[in-house]
Amino acid sequence: MTTHTTALPGQPFFSSRGGELFVEELRLADLAREHGTPLFVYSKAAMLAALGAYQRGFAGRRARICYAMKANPSLAILQVFAQAGCGFDIVSGGELERVLAAGGRAADIIFSGVGKTRAEMRRALELGIGCFNVESEAELEVLSEVAVASGTTAPVSIRVNPDVDPKTHPYISTGLKGNKFGVAHGRALAAYRRAAALPGLKVVGIDCHIGSQITDAAPYLDAMERILDLVESVEAAGIALPHIDFGGGLGIDYQGVQPPAADALWRKLFDKLDARGFGDRQFLIEPGRSLVGNAGVCLTEVLYLKPGEQKNFCIVDVAMNDLPRPAMYQAWHAVVPVAAGGGPASTYDLVGPVCESGDWIARDRELAVRPGDLLAVMSAGAYCMSMASNYNSRGRAAEVLVEGDRAAVIRGRESIADQLRLERLLP
């Protein structure tokens, strides 16, 4: 008798077999029993499949995929992408050191971020950084000073804010006039002229990034048109732009909204690039969420069921410090029982132990559960563990990476001793 297998929507490397959830060839319940909860579990095959869509989209082109590591900076995940040939997009000196620790090369790194310090600039120059994505005219001046003092030349690309609305959550929109990121489109030509005149800088490209969790191709096409217009203006002023960086931001399916596949999106974008005569340019992109978001789940145990006059609460051991997206962005994650069965079905708000009314994981979900049951919070590979904290002195969760029928612990569960290690009592 064969066991019926059903892949979960949006996460084909997670499946239901005979009423039990699997990741690749392993039962999620077995991983929870062995490693405890809360537990982040990632599928290596899912990451490489997501990367493969970008690689197909760039076949035959001069392109580099730079993983935007703020989505999930765990060393083993960086190692997976480094071994697959990716570069990296970073936004801090700490992220720079993480890439190096995972086996990445400084020459394959793009350094973005609006607030780079002089110390971060010096370290990146010392290592031979691939490119700085400069986000303000003031930063150009400081980077020039640091490069001259270091006796080096800083490769620079200016991040241009194209004022294109990506139709996403305002906290993750980055390409509008009111956002802190990038140089305004109308100031970009003047900024490039200044960059070309400053000592210690070498202009190597142009960059834009309009936001995150984008589910429609139209904002990309609009931004591309504006950037290509600007490339023509800058190069007409005698400043060559060897590469074009279109950032990242492609969304994933959290709640039935299906974004374009990466290869299909890039076919559309390359049609436009070819039509305008830019198809043979060097291209960089910075995907993050779309590579790891649907490669991960967070396993949690039901602690208590608490009926109320207006709401029924399912209290679990994962909290906003572990999985902050719902509290921070009002984000939606599917919640699936790890094994069929449980108690009678009811509508619950899924909430954690943290002492905040904002500590919720999901609202108004129909669940058949009992205390002790395991649940999987889906699509938890991006912006969950990377944003986790020790609020309420809670230790951060463990992480496991699965490849076929093997699982490796890639981050141990944080203990209270780990949290107290750098603190000191008064004498």
MOGIVEN-V349546 format. One record per residue. N is the residue number from 1. SS is DSSP state (~ for helix, > for strand, _ for the rest). NEAR is the number of other ideal C-beta (glycine too) atoms within 10 Angstrom. D_FIRST is the distance of its C-alpha to the first C-alpha in whole Angstrom. Layout:
n | ss | near | d_first
N | SS | NEAR | D_FIRST
N | SS | NEAR | D_FIRST
//
This chain:
n | ss | near | d_first
1 | _ | 4 | 0
2 | _ | 6 | 4
3 | _ | 9 | 7
4 | _ | 10 | 9
5 | > | 10 | 13
6 | > | 8 | 16
7 | > | 12 | 19
8 | > | 19 | 22
9 | _ | 15 | 25
10 | _ | 19 | 28
11 | > | 24 | 26
12 | > | 13 | 23
13 | > | 21 | 23
14 | > | 26 | 22
15 | > | 17 | 18
16 | > | 19 | 16
17 | > | 14 | 13
18 | _ | 12 | 11
19 | _ | 12 | 15
20 | > | 16 | 16
21 | > | 25 | 19
22 | > | 21 | 19
23 | > | 27 | 22
24 | _ | 18 | 21
25 | _ | 14 | 18
26 | > | 19 | 20
27 | > | 15 | 19
28 | ~ | 24 | 22
29 | ~ | 17 | 22
30 | ~ | 13 | 23
31 | ~ | 23 | 26
32 | ~ | 21 | 27
33 | ~ | 11 | 27
34 | ~ | 11 | 29
35 | ~ | 19 | 31
36 | _ | 14 | 32
37 | _ | 22 | 33
38 | _ | 28 | 34
39 | > | 26 | 32
40 | > | 28 | 32
41 | > | 27 | 29
42 | > | 29 | 30
43 | > | 25 | 27
44 | ~ | 20 | 29
45 | ~ | 17 | 27
46 | ~ | 23 | 28
47 | ~ | 24 | 32
48 | ~ | 18 | 32
49 | ~ | 15 | 30
50 | ~ | 23 | 33
51 | ~ | 23 | 36
52 | ~ | 13 | 34
53 | ~ | 20 | 35
54 | ~ | 22 | 39
55 | ~ | 16 | 39
56 | ~ | 14 | 38
57 | ~ | 21 | 41
58 | _ | 18 | 43
59 | _ | 9 | 43
60 | _ | 7 | 46
61 | _ | 14 | 48
62 | _ | 12 | 50
63 | > | 19 | 48
64 | > | 18 | 47
65 | > | 24 | 44
66 | > | 25 | 46
67 | > | 30 | 43
68 | > | 28 | 45
69 | ~ | 29 | 44
70 | ~ | 21 | 45
71 | ~ | 24 | 42
72 | _ | 28 | 40
73 | _ | 20 | 42
74 | _ | 22 | 40
75 | ~ | 15 | 41
76 | ~ | 16 | 38
77 | ~ | 28 | 37
78 | ~ | 23 | 41
79 | ~ | 17 | 40
80 | ~ | 24 | 37
81 | ~ | 23 | 39
82 | ~ | 18 | 42
83 | ~ | 12 | 40
84 | _ | 15 | 39
85 | _ | 11 | 42
86 | _ | 22 | 43
87 | > | 23 | 46
88 | > | 28 | 47
89 | > | 31 | 49
90 | > | 29 | 50
91 | _ | 19 | 52
92 | _ | 18 | 54
93 | ~ | 18 | 55
94 | ~ | 10 | 52
95 | ~ | 22 | 50
96 | ~ | 22 | 52
97 | ~ | 13 | 52
98 | ~ | 18 | 48
99 | ~ | 26 | 47
100 | ~ | 15 | 50
101 | ~ | 11 | 48
102 | _ | 20 | 44
103 | _ | 11 | 46
104 | _ | 23 | 47
105 | _ | 14 | 50
106 | ~ | 18 | 53
107 | ~ | 12 | 54
108 | ~ | 17 | 51
109 | > | 25 | 51
110 | > | 26 | 53
111 | > | 30 | 54
112 | _ | 28 | 54
113 | _ | 21 | 56
114 | _ | 16 | 59
115 | _ | 11 | 60
116 | _ | 23 | 60
117 | _ | 13 | 63
118 | ~ | 12 | 65
119 | ~ | 10 | 64
120 | ~ | 22 | 60
121 | ~ | 23 | 62
122 | ~ | 16 | 64
123 | ~ | 16 | 61
124 | ~ | 24 | 59
125 | ~ | 23 | 62
126 | ~ | 11 | 62
127 | ~ | 16 | 59
128 | _ | 12 | 59
129 | _ | 22 | 57
130 | _ | 22 | 56
131 | > | 26 | 57
132 | > | 29 | 58
133 | > | 29 | 57
134 | > | 28 | 61
135 | _ | 22 | 60
136 | _ | 20 | 64
137 | ~ | 16 | 67
138 | ~ | 9 | 68
139 | ~ | 22 | 66
140 | ~ | 23 | 67
141 | ~ | 14 | 70
142 | ~ | 15 | 69
143 | ~ | 24 | 67
144 | ~ | 20 | 70
145 | ~ | 15 | 72
146 | ~ | 21 | 69
147 | ~ | 23 | 68
148 | ~ | 15 | 72
149 | ~ | 13 | 73
150 | ~ | 14 | 70
151 | _ | 8 | 71
152 | _ | 16 | 68
153 | _ | 14 | 67
154 | > | 25 | 64
155 | > | 22 | 62
156 | > | 26 | 61
157 | > | 26 | 60
158 | > | 29 | 61
159 | > | 26 | 58
160 | > | 30 | 59
161 | > | 26 | 58
162 | _ | 23 | 58
163 | _ | 18 | 58
164 | _ | 23 | 55
165 | _ | 14 | 53
166 | _ | 25 | 49
167 | _ | 14 | 48
168 | _ | 20 | 46
169 | _ | 14 | 47
170 | ~ | 10 | 51
171 | ~ | 11 | 50
172 | ~ | 18 | 48
173 | > | 22 | 50
174 | _ | 21 | 53
175 | _ | 27 | 55
176 | _ | 16 | 57
177 | _ | 10 | 61
178 | _ | 8 | 60
179 | _ | 15 | 58
180 | _ | 10 | 59
181 | _ | 22 | 57
182 | _ | 27 | 59
183 | > | 22 | 62
184 | > | 15 | 63
185 | ~ | 19 | 63
186 | ~ | 12 | 67
187 | ~ | 16 | 68
188 | ~ | 25 | 65
189 | ~ | 18 | 68
190 | ~ | 13 | 71
191 | ~ | 20 | 68
192 | ~ | 24 | 67
193 | ~ | 15 | 71
194 | ~ | 16 | 72
195 | ~ | 23 | 69
196 | ~ | 16 | 70
197 | ~ | 11 | 74
198 | _ | 19 | 73
199 | _ | 9 | 73
200 | _ | 18 | 70
201 | > | 22 | 68
202 | > | 14 | 66
203 | > | 20 | 64
204 | > | 18 | 61
205 | > | 22 | 59
206 | > | 25 | 58
207 | > | 27 | 56
208 | _ | 28 | 54
209 | _ | 26 | 51
210 | _ | 29 | 51
211 | > | 26 | 48
212 | _ | 26 | 45
213 | _ | 24 | 42
214 | > | 26 | 43
215 | _ | 17 | 41
216 | _ | 15 | 43
217 | _ | 16 | 45
218 | ~ | 13 | 48
219 | ~ | 21 | 49
220 | ~ | 24 | 49
221 | ~ | 15 | 50
222 | ~ | 17 | 53
223 | ~ | 27 | 54
224 | ~ | 21 | 54
225 | ~ | 14 | 56
226 | ~ | 19 | 59
227 | ~ | 24 | 58
228 | ~ | 18 | 59
229 | ~ | 13 | 62
230 | ~ | 21 | 63
231 | ~ | 20 | 62
232 | ~ | 14 | 64
233 | ~ | 13 | 67
234 | ~ | 23 | 67
235 | ~ | 13 | 67
236 | ~ | 9 | 70
237 | _ | 12 | 72
238 | _ | 8 | 71
239 | _ | 17 | 68
240 | _ | 10 | 65
241 | _ | 22 | 62
242 | _ | 13 | 60
243 | > | 20 | 56
244 | > | 22 | 55
245 | > | 28 | 52
246 | _ | 21 | 50
247 | _ | 30 | 49
248 | _ | 24 | 45
249 | _ | 28 | 44
250 | > | 27 | 41
251 | _ | 21 | 39
252 | _ | 22 | 35
253 | _ | 17 | 33
254 | _ | 19 | 34
255 | _ | 11 | 33
256 | _ | 9 | 32
257 | _ | 13 | 36
258 | _ | 11 | 34
259 | _ | 19 | 37
260 | _ | 18 | 38
261 | _ | 16 | 36
262 | ~ | 23 | 38
263 | ~ | 15 | 38
264 | ~ | 14 | 39
265 | ~ | 21 | 42
266 | ~ | 26 | 43
267 | ~ | 13 | 44
268 | ~ | 16 | 46
269 | ~ | 19 | 48
270 | ~ | 18 | 49
271 | ~ | 12 | 50
272 | ~ | 15 | 52
273 | ~ | 20 | 53
274 | ~ | 11 | 54
275 | ~ | 9 | 56
276 | _ | 14 | 58
277 | _ | 10 | 58
278 | _ | 18 | 57
279 | _ | 15 | 53
280 | _ | 10 | 55
281 | _ | 17 | 55
282 | > | 15 | 54
283 | > | 22 | 51
284 | > | 23 | 50
285 | > | 26 | 47
286 | _ | 25 | 46
287 | _ | 23 | 42
288 | _ | 23 | 41
289 | ~ | 26 | 39
290 | ~ | 26 | 37
291 | ~ | 33 | 36
292 | ~ | 32 | 35
293 | ~ | 27 | 34
294 | ~ | 28 | 31
295 | ~ | 31 | 30
296 | > | 29 | 30
297 | > | 30 | 29
298 | > | 27 | 31
299 | > | 29 | 29
300 | > | 28 | 31
301 | > | 18 | 31
302 | > | 23 | 32
303 | > | 14 | 36
304 | > | 11 | 37
305 | > | 17 | 37
306 | > | 13 | 40
307 | _ | 9 | 41
308 | _ | 8 | 44
309 | _ | 5 | 46
310 | _ | 4 | 46
311 | _ | 13 | 43
312 | _ | 15 | 40
313 | > | 15 | 39
314 | > | 25 | 36
315 | > | 18 | 38
316 | > | 28 | 36
317 | _ | 18 | 37
318 | _ | 28 | 37
319 | _ | 27 | 40
320 | _ | 25 | 42
321 | _ | 24 | 44
322 | _ | 28 | 40
323 | _ | 27 | 39
324 | _ | 21 | 42
325 | ~ | 20 | 41
326 | ~ | 21 | 41
327 | ~ | 19 | 44
328 | ~ | 15 | 46
329 | ~ | 16 | 45
330 | _ | 12 | 43
331 | _ | 20 | 40
332 | _ | 15 | 37
333 | _ | 22 | 34
334 | _ | 20 | 30
335 | > | 21 | 29
336 | > | 18 | 25
337 | > | 19 | 24
338 | _ | 24 | 22
339 | > | 16 | 20
340 | _ | 11 | 19
341 | _ | 10 | 21
342 | _ | 16 | 25
343 | _ | 13 | 28
344 | _ | 7 | 29
345 | > | 10 | 29
346 | > | 14 | 33
347 | > | 12 | 35
348 | > | 24 | 36
349 | > | 17 | 38
350 | > | 24 | 36
351 | > | 25 | 39
352 | _ | 25 | 40
353 | _ | 16 | 43
354 | _ | 19 | 45
355 | _ | 9 | 49
356 | _ | 14 | 49
357 | _ | 8 | 48
358 | _ | 12 | 47
359 | _ | 21 | 44
360 | > | 18 | 41
361 | > | 27 | 38
362 | > | 20 | 37
363 | > | 14 | 38
364 | > | 10 | 37
365 | > | 17 | 33
366 | > | 9 | 31
367 | > | 21 | 29
368 | > | 13 | 27
369 | _ | 23 | 28
370 | _ | 11 | 30
371 | _ | 12 | 32
372 | _ | 9 | 30
373 | _ | 21 | 27
374 | > | 23 | 27
375 | > | 30 | 27
376 | > | 25 | 27
377 | > | 26 | 30
378 | _ | 23 | 29
379 | _ | 27 | 31
380 | _ | 29 | 33
381 | _ | 30 | 34
382 | _ | 25 | 38
383 | _ | 24 | 41
384 | _ | 27 | 39
385 | ~ | 27 | 39
386 | ~ | 17 | 42
387 | ~ | 17 | 44
388 | _ | 21 | 43
389 | _ | 13 | 46
390 | _ | 13 | 47
391 | ~ | 15 | 49
392 | ~ | 14 | 49
393 | ~ | 9 | 49
394 | _ | 22 | 45
395 | _ | 18 | 44
396 | _ | 19 | 42
397 | _ | 26 | 38
398 | > | 21 | 36
399 | > | 24 | 34
400 | > | 23 | 31
401 | > | 24 | 30
402 | > | 24 | 27
403 | > | 16 | 26
404 | _ | 11 | 23
405 | _ | 8 | 22
406 | > | 11 | 25
407 | > | 20 | 27
408 | > | 12 | 31
409 | > | 15 | 34
410 | > | 17 | 36
411 | > | 17 | 38
412 | _ | 12 | 39
413 | _ | 16 | 39
414 | _ | 15 | 43
415 | _ | 10 | 45
416 | ~ | 11 | 48
417 | ~ | 8 | 50
418 | ~ | 13 | 49
419 | ~ | 14 | 50
420 | ~ | 10 | 53
421 | _ | 8 | 54
422 | _ | 6 | 56
423 | _ | 6 | 58
424 | _ | 6 | 62
425 | _ | 4 | 63
426 | _ | 3 | 67
427 | _ | 3 | 69
//
